[in-house]
Amino acid sequence: MTRKNEERELAKQRLKQQFQNIKTVTLARKPKRWVIEAELGKLEGKLADVLARETEILRIGKGDSELIKELKNRIQKLEFQLDEAKSKRGLDSEQNNQQIAQLQNALSEIKEKIITLTAKHEKRPKRKSKHDILKSKIEMLERKHQKMKTNGKFDDDHLDKLESKINALKNKMTERESAKNELLKHLSPL
């Protein structure tokens, strides 16, 4: 129980006690007028105290209801903003899905071209080493990637991912070439 409610209950108890005192004084055989008037004056004070406490609690409740109204308004505004953000994200995600589909189609085309080029190179006499073939394929991928960048139809994030994959292939090829050269160095004295 809050302090205000405790004070209100205490004031009510004092008021009840004062009513008891008035009953006792008035039921006496010969009540004196000045005693009755004094008790009625005390009753009036106690009644005013109870009313003041009640008014204070009602005022606090009214302030709380204003705060509740303000908080409800804020909640409604935030819910509206959230709905707007959700709808915007929905549109953004739809656009992202379209861009992803376009990139996947482009990658599929690139893979098909790589397969056809690989098949053509396999049919030809082996003039180039596997390393040279892979190097030319990576260069082709880089050219395609550059065209996709200048085209402007694709999202930068997706293009960056593709570029990082191409760079990873280049690094892997360089590592294999270095490993091959190291192996050849160790085998040459034999």
Secondary structure by P-SEA (a helix, b strand, c coil): ccaaaaaaaaaaaaaaaaaaaaaaaaacccccaaaaaaaaaaaaaaaaaaaaaaaaaaaaaaaaaaaaaaaaaaaaaaaaaaaaaaaaaaaaaaaaaaaaaaaaaaaaaaaaaaaaaaaaaaaccccccaaaaaaaaaaaaaaaaaaaaaaccccaaaaaaaaaaaaaaaaaaaaaaaaaaaaaaaaccc
